[in-house]
Amino acid sequence: MNTAMPSDLDATLLPAVTAVLQDAGATLRERHTTHARGVSLGEVVGEIHANDDAVLAVMREPLIKLRPGSRWVEDELAGGALPAGEWWICDPAEGNINHVHGMSDWAVTATLVRDNQPVLTVVHLPLTGDTYTATAGDGAHLNGRRLTVSAKDDLGAALIGTGQARPGESTDTFRRIGASVTAMLTAGLVVRVSVPATLQLIHVAAGRMDAFWQFSDVRSGLAAGALLVTEAGGTVTDLDGKPWNAGSRDFLAAAPGIHTTALNVLSAI
């Protein structure tokens, strides 16, 4: 009888997941150009789908085989709670819009979620070769080196960020984004507004940024970063201050010393 706890099994699984993500990342790297691809909306969308299809062909089946009985979240832009059990929340090209425009801010991500809680994640950056990993209860790491969030306790000294989760959000969501940026520009030191979310959240986990928020429930952009920040000692909640999970409607990840102040600013928006 196997008496290992799920967390022990997750840690054992991590090297194999990392290898799959590195293989997938090589495929995405081969497709990268330093110039924009596509002029019309249809052409840009076509390039995005081509990236997704090429990378999914490399990563999907290997990941499912690593965790028999696990299921795959088909829509990477979907939100809301998942049915009970284990699910792979993956983005074959996190920051795909940057990739097809010849920029460098993109990654390949895979997160195993158990009963709506992320328990294992790998974020691989093919251009640099950097790999961020975390398993629940075992810390967050960059290339094997343990990560720790910022020690700041003054929001006025903080570098904080947000961004658009997906095209076509509601007018009210766009209004809230604008209002929250204005509020944080006043309360914080500097605000970054960019995509994708994961590539800001790895900076929060590594202590380079101090907080990130988003008015969104798009799971694929948040699950990996949520586990990395939590395991690096950060605080991750929704904007009501409740612990975040895959079913939460919004998101705040911050260094513990500024989380409450940031929450007070954003919860009023």
N, C-alpha and C positions, 0 to 999 in steps of 0.2 A: 504493500500500500504506500502511495506517495503522500508523505505527511508534510511536504513543503507548503508554506503559506503562499497565497497568491503573489505577495510582494517579492518573495524569493524567486518564484517562477518568472516574474516580470524582469527581474534583474538578469536572470539567466538568458532570457530572450533578447535582451538589448543588443548584444554584439551581432546577432543575426539580422535584426531589424536595421541596424546601422549599415551592414554590408549591402542590404537591399537598397537602401536609400542612396548609398554611394554609387551603386550601379545605375540607378535611375538618374542620379545627378549627372553622370557622365553623358547620358543620352540628351539631357536638357542642355548641357554645356556645348555639345556638338551642334546643337540647333541655334546657338546664340550668334548674333551678328552685332557689330558695333554701329549699325545704321538701323533706322526704323524700317519695319516691314509692313506694308499695307498703307493705303491712303484713305480709301473709303471705309465707312463703318463696317461694311460687309467683309472687306479684305482684312481689317484688323481682327474682327471676330473669327474669321477663318483661320488666321495664324494662331490665335489663342487656342482654338479647338484642336488644331494640328499638334501643338505642343502637348496639350493634355493627352491626346490619344497616343502619341509616341511614348510618353513617360509611363502612362498607365499600363501599356503593354509590357513594360519591364517590371513594374512594382506590384501590381494588384495581386496576381495569383501567388507569387512568393510570400507576400504578407499573409494572405488568407491561409496558406498551407502551414505557416509558422504557428498559427493559433486555430487549430481545428474547432469548428463551431462558431467562430467569430463571423460577423457580418460586415458588409461594406456599405458605407453611406454613399449613395450614388451621386447626389447633388451637392457639390462642394460649396454652393452658396446658400444651402438650406440652413434653417435655424429651428429652434424649439427642442423640447425634450425627445429623447430616443426611447424606444421600447427597452425593457430590461434586458440585460445581457451584455455581451462584449461586441463592440463595434470599432471598426477602423475609420477614423476621421482623417482623411489624407488630402493634401493638395499637391498634385504632381508638378505644379508650377506656381507656387505662392509668389505673387508679384508678377504674374504673367503679363500684365499690361506693360510693366517695365521691360520685361524680356523682349517683347515684340517691338519695343521702341528703342532698342539698342542700349538700354541702361543696365546697370549692374546689380540693382537691388531686387534679387529674386532667390528663391530657394525651393527645395523639395522637402515636404514635411509628412510625417506619419505619426498619428497619436492613437493609442489603444485606449478606448473609453469603456469603463465597466460600470453599468448602472448609472450612467450620466456623469461619472467622475473620471477625468483623465488619470491613467495610472502609469503610462509609459509614453515617452515621446522622443522622436529624433528629428532634428532640423539640420539639414545639410546644405551648405552654401558651396555649390560646385566651382565657382570662380576662384575662391580663396582656399578651398579644401577644408574649411572649418566645419566642425560638427558639434552641435549642441545636443545634449542628451539629459534625460531625467527619468527616474522611476519614483513612484510614490514612496516616501519614507527613506530614500537613499540619496537625496541631494541632486543638484543640477550641476552639469559639467560642460566645459568647453574643451574639446580634444583631451578629455581625461582630467582636466584641472577644475577643481571645485569652484563654483560661482557663488558670490555673495552680493546681495542688493546693496544699494546706497545706504550710508549711515546718516544722511541729511535729516534734519528735523524742522527745517524752515522752508515752507512752500515758496517763499519769496526768493530763495536761492536755487530753486529747482528747475531743471530742464525736463519738460513734460511734453507729451505728444498725443495726437489723435489722428483720425483719418476717416475717409469714406470707406464703408465696408463693401459696397457693391454699387453698380450703376442702378439708377431707377428707384432709389429710396423715396419715401414720401416727402412732400414739401415740408411737412411738420418736422421730420427728421433732419432735413437740411437746415431748417430754421434753428433747431436745437443745436446742431453742430456749430453754426455761426455764433449763436449766443454763448455757447460754452467756450469757444475759442476766445471771444472777447473777454469773458469772465476770467479765464485762466491767464490771458495776457496781462490782466490787471493784478491777479493774485500771485502769479508765478514770475520766474525770471525770463525764460524763453520758452516758446511753444513751437513745436514742430508739427506740421500737418502734412502727412505723406502716407503712401501705401507701399507695401502691405503691412498689416498689423503685426504679423509675426516678427518682421525685421525691426520693429521698434521694441517689441517685447523682449527680444533677446538682449537688447541694450539695457532694459530695466533689470533683467535677471543678472546681468554682468555688472551692474552698478554704474554704467555709463550714463543712463538716463534714470530719472527718479520716479516717473509715473507715466501711465498711458491709460486713456479712457476711450470708450466708443459707445455710441448709441446704436447697438446692433446685437442681433442674436446669431449672426453667421458663425457657426461652430468652427469651421475649418480655419478661420483666421485667428481664433482665440484659444482653442483647446491646448495647442502646443505651448504657447506662451504662458497660459495660466499655470500649467504644471511647472514649467521652468522657473517662473517667478516665485511660486509657492515654495518650491524645493530650494530656492536660493535665499529663502528667509523673508520674502515679501508677503504682502497682504493682497488677496484677490477677492473682490466682492462684486455684487451688482450695485446699482446706484441707490438702493435702499439700505445698503450696508450688510446685506445677507451674503453668506458664502456663495461664490459663483459655482454654477454647474452648467452642463451643456444645454439646459433648458432655460437659463436666465435670459432676460430680455435686453440687458445692457451690462456694462463691464467697466471695472476700474482695477488696475493693478498698480501697486505703489510700494515704495519703501515704507516700512511701518511708521517711521517718524513723521511722515507727511500725509499718510492715508486719510486720517480723520479730517484734516483741514481740507484736503482735496475733495473728499466726499461732501463736506458741507458746502463747498462752492458749487459742485456739479448737481447735487440733489435739488437745488433751488431752480435749476433751468427747466 
